[in-house]
Amino acid sequence: MSETVVQRPWDADATARSTLQASGVAWFMAACIGQWLFAYHIAATYIATALAGNLAAWNHRLFVGLVPGDTIGNAALATHLFIAFVITIGGTLQLIPQIRTYAPAFHRWNGRLYMLIAFVTSIAALYMTWIRDTFGPDTLEIPVSIDGVLILIFAAIALRHALARRIDVHQPWALRLFIVVSGVWFTRIIYGVLRVIPGDTPGTTDDMAGPTNLIIGYASFLLPLAVLELYFLARQSQSASAKYAAAARVFTAAAATGVGVYGAATGWLS
């Protein structure tokens, strides 16, 4: 007896949704590797040297390192560096769906710690920017401050929706928070891309005061935020073409992130 084979019709929208989701996974994998390498860099360069009693090594890496007599500023700097390590690891763990599914208690408490640390590190960064002048030239104070304020706003909104159990609303804001918290990391990734490109980049200077340096200061959080918003819009769209277009952009971002991670890691691991 012959069997009748029923062919299911091709679902263009389902394929587009899968492609868009795959692009997000591709970017997250590149970002996750890059963030963990960055966390290793922080641990090896700052935490390990501090534990070894070699705090003077910090001043070889930072625009403004430890300043004799500036107890508050030095404490803010140390706090900022230590929690940068914790938040880099904790943020990536929050985005792993298997952890959300099989370890919900860890996800909730890690998320609360993440948002608390986001508040603390933003306040410390704003202090170091405007009081201590830690982040290089004055032209970078505005983008650093905008990023810090966005962290405070996004963390508050994400927390409010999480406490109200509006998870469908909480998750997009949590992703936005992850992006702006990663602004310092994105800065290094962009410079990592430029490091791979042969030749000098016009508009960049060693003291970070060039016009291209300023553009990177804003692009470090506004560009990935824009890509994320386009991803959200495409996910809600009924158009398969819009999903494919957004997926192409996210795949491009994933490739650029991978190149940037490679370029940055050559300095982190040296």
N, C-alpha and C positions, 0 to 999 in steps of 0.2 A: 504494500500500500504506500503510495507516495504521499509525502507531507507537503502541505502548502506553506510556503515561506511568506510571512507577512512582513513587508518592509515598512518600517516606521518613517513617516515624512521627516525631512530634515528641518530641524527647528533652528532657524537663523538667529533668533533672539537668544536662545539658550547657548548656542555656540559663542555668540558675542559676549554674553555674560561670563562664560568660562574663560574666554580670552582675556577679558578685563581683569578677572580675578587672578589669572595666572601672571599677568603683568605686575599686579600688586605683590604677589608672592615673590616674584623675581627681584623686585626692588627691595623688599624686606630682607631677603637673603643677603644681598650685597651690603645693605645697611647694617645688618646684624653682625656680619663679619667685620666690617669697618668699625663699628662701635666697640666691639670687644677688643679689637687691636688698639683702639684709642684708650680703652680702660687699662689695658696692659701698659701702654705708654705712660699713663698717669701714675700707675702703681710703681713702675720701675724708675721713673724719672724723679718723682716727688715723694711718694710714700716711702719707698725703700731707702732713699737717701736720708729722709728725715729719721727713720728708725735707726739708721747707721750713724746718726749724729752729724751728717754732712749737709746741714741746711744751706750752707753757702753755695752749694751746687744749683739751687733754685735760681740764683741771680744770673746764671749763665744762659737760662732759657727764657726768662720773663723780661718784659719791658721795665717793669718796676717790681723787683723781688722783695726780699726782706729788708726793711729799713730800720737801722738801730734806733731804739727809743720809741718807735711807733707801735706800741703794744696792740692797740685796737686794730690798726691796719694790718699788722702781721697776723693777728688772730683771724681777721676776715679773709685774708689770703689763704691761710691754711685750711680754714673751714670750706672755702670755695673749692679748693683743689680736692680735698677729701670727699666732699659730697658729690663732686663731679664724677669721681670714680663710682660711687654707689649708685648714683642716678643713671649713669650710662648703662650699667648692668641691669638695674631694676626696670628701666624703661623698655628694653628689648624683651624682657620676660613678660611684661604686661601685654605684649602684642602677639604672643604665641597662643593660638586658639586652644591647643591641647591643654595648656595650663589653666586657661579659663574654664574648660569643660571638666577636667578631672581633678583640679586642685582649686576650687572656687574660693576657699577660705584664704589660701595663700595669695590668690589674685586680689582679693579685697584688701587684705592687710598690706600687701606690697604696693597696691595702688594708693592707699592712704599715705604710706611712707613716702612714695614717689611725689605725691602732691605737696606734702609737708616740706620735703626737701626742695621742691621746685620753688616754693615760697621763700625759703631761707636763702637759697643760692641766688635768687633774683634780687633780694634785698641786699645781700652781700655784694653782688655785682654792681648794683646801682651805687652803693657806698663807695666801692673801689673806683668806679668811673668818675663820680663827681667830687669826691673828697680826696681820693688818693691818686687819681690820674694814672690808673694801672694799665689801661688798655691802649697805650700808644697815643697817637696824635689826637688833637681835639676834634678833628673831623669825624672820628669814629665814635665819639661819645653819643651822638644822636641815635644812630642805628642800634648800638648796644643797649641804650636806654629804652628804645621802642620795643626791642625784643624782650627786655626784662619786664616791661609793663604788660606786654601781651601774655607772658608766662603767668603773671599774677591773675589776669582776667580769665584766661582759658582754664587755669586750675580751679578758680572759684566756680566757674560755670560747670565744668566737668564734675566737680564734687557735689554741687547742688543737685544735679540730675541723678548722680549715683545714689545719693542718700534718699532721693524720692523714688528710686527703683525705676526710673525712666531710662532703661539701659539702651534702647534704640536711639535716644537723644544723647546719652552720655558718651557712647562710643565714638561718634564723630568728633566731639569736643576733646576727648582723650587723645585722639590721633592728632588733632591740631596742637594740643599741648605738647605731645611728643616731638612734633616738628620744631616748635619754637624753643623748647628746651634744648634741642640738638643744634641750635644755631651756631655755637662755637665749633661743634664737630663739622657742620656743613661748611663753615669757613675753611677749615683745614682740607676738606675734600675738594673744594673749588681750587685751592692753591695746589692740591695734589694733581689735579687735571692739568693745570698750567705747568707744573714741574715736568710732566711727561711730554708736553709739547716742546719741540726743539726751539731754541732761541729765547730771547728776552721778551717778556710781555709788555707792550707799550702801556705807559701810565702807571706802572708799579714802581715803588721805591723801597729801599731797605728799611726806612723808618715808617712804612705803611701809610704815608701821607699823600700818595699819588691819587689821581682821579679814578684809576681802575681799582685801587685799594678801597676807595670809598664806595664804588659800585658793588664790590664784593661784600662790603659790610652790610648793605641792604639786601643784596641777593641771597645772602646766607640763610635768611629765614623767609623772605617774601617769595622767592622763586619756588622753593619746595612747597610753601603754603598754596601757591597758585596751582601747582600740579595736583596737589591733594584736592583742592576745590573742584578742579575739572574732573577728577576721578569721581568725586561724590555726585556731581551733576550727571555724568555719563551713567553712573550706576542707577540713578533714578529715571533716566531718560527711557522712553519707549522705542527709541531709534537704535537699531543695530549698528548703523554707520557711526553714530556718536560714540558708541561703546568701542568700536574698532579704532576710531581716531584717538580716543583717550588711552586705549591700551597701547597704541603705537608711541604716544608721548611717554607713558610710564615705562615701557620697555627701553626707550631712549634714555630716560632718567636712570634706569637701573644700570644700563651700560656705562653711562657717564659716572655714576657712583662707583661702579667697579673700577674704572680707570682711576678715579680720584683716590679710592682706597689704596690702590697699588702705589700711586705716586706719593701719598702721604705716609704709607707704611714704610717706604724706603728710608724715611727720616725717623719715624717712630722706633724702628727696630735696629737702627744703626748704633 
